[in-house]
């Protein structure tokens, strides 16, 4: 049996989807498939709408002012999305644990995955391990999976841009 990697992979998928919202069912399916998600049902326009709702709620978790607010918002998502854990071998790739009903369409499935994955990411790595880029004009969301847990920028490009800006401000 293996335990699904609900943590890092799922929060990275959530950040990717939040930063560039899928426009249609085909794009959502392609991006989920590229992230390694097994899609057992056709993706519909309702799944896209539900995914956007999930991402709206998740962005509130990302933007929470403190750990308690972040936990409260995430607990609401968990209460609405997750069910009791269950063993499954739905893809014939070995028994593993799911925190959702296997018969769900993609929209509700992403709600469960993102809620549980974010919770596992935060309790495993630290409650501050989600954020937005520190560059004022960049609003990109990232999941901090760094070793030190001190990530402040969405990319090296933004980190360099901010360093140049700070350097010029000193002169």
N, C-alpha and C positions, 0 to 999 in steps of 0.2 A: 504494500500500500504506500502511496505517496500523498503528501499534503499539498493541495493546490497552492501555488505561490500568489495568494491573494494580496500580498503587500506591495512590493516595489513595482512589479509589472502592471498591476491594476492602477496604482496612483499615477504612474507614467502615462498610461492610456487615458486616464481621466484628464490629466493636464493637457495632453495632446488634443483631445476632443474639445476641451474648454477653450483652449487657445485658438483653435480653428474649428468652429462648429461645423459638423457635417451638414451639407446642403440637401442631401437626399438619401434614400434607402441604399442605393448602390454604393455611394461613398462611405456611409456608415458601415456597411457590410465589409467593404474592402479594407478599411482601416482597422476594424476589429479582427478580421482574419489575419492581417499583417502583424497584429500584436499577439497572435497565437491563440485567439479565442476560437473555440469550436462552435460553429453556428449550426444548430440542428433544425432551424425553421427559417423560412424565407423572411427577409427583413422588409418591413412595411413602413409606410409613411407614419403610422401611429407609433412605431418604434422610434423614429426620428423625433417626433414630438415629445415622447416620454423621455428620451435621452436628453433633450434640451432642458426639460423640467428638472431632471436629475442633476445636470450640470449647473443649473441655477442654484439649486440647494447646496451643491458641493462647493461652489464658489463662495457662498456665505461661510462655510467652514474654513476655507482658505483665508478669507479676509477677517476672520474673528479677531477681536482685539486682544484676547488673552486665552489662556489654556482652558479655563472654566467655560467660557462662552463657546470655544471650539468643541469641547467635550459635549456640552448640552446640545448644540446643533447637530453634531454627529450622532449622538444618542437618539435624537428624533428621527434621523435618517435610518438608523439601525432598526428602530422599533417599527418603522413603516415598511422596511424592505426585507429584512432577513427573517428566515424561519429557522427551525431547529436544524442542527447539522445532520447530514445523512451521508451514508456511504453510496458511491456510485461508480459504475464502470461504463458510463454512457458512450464513451468513444473507443471502447475496447483497448485502452492504453494503461490499464491497471486500476485497481481500486483506489479511490481518493475521496476526500471530504468536500462536500458542497454545503453552503449555508443558504440554500435556496431550493425551490422545487425545480426539478429538471425539465418540466414541461413548459416553462415560462417562455414567452416571446422575448426578443432581444431587449426591448426597452426596460421591462421589469428586471430582467436578468442583469443588465448593467447597473440598475439601482442597487441590487443586492451585492454585486461584485465590488462596486465603487465604495459602498458603505462599509462593508466588512474589510475590504482591502485597505481603505484609509485608516480604519480603526487599528488594524494590525500593524500598519506602517507607523502610525503615531505612537502606539504603546511600545513597539519594538525598537524604534529609533529615537523617539523623543517627540513631544507634543508640538514642538516648534518646527517640525520638518516639512512644512508646506509653506509656500510663500509666493510673492510676486517679486519680479526683478526690482532691484534697488535703484535702477536708473529711472528718474522721474517720468520721462516720456515713454517708458516701456512698461506695459501692463501684463507681460507674459507670466503665466503661472508655472511653477516648477515644484517637483517633489525633491527634497534634499536627501539624496542617497550617498552623499559624500562621507568619507571616513570620519572627518572631524565634526560634521554637523554645523558648519559655519557658512554654508553657501548663501550668497546674497544676490547673485546675478543669474539670469536665465541662460547665459552663454558667455564664453570667453570674450566674444566681441563686445558685449555690453560691459563686462568687467574692464576691458582695456579702454573703452570710451570713457567710462567714469574715472579711471585712473588719470587719463590725459586731462580731463576736465578739472580734476582736483589739482593736478600739477600746474596747470595754467593759472588757476585761481591763486596759487601761492606766489606767482611772479608779479 
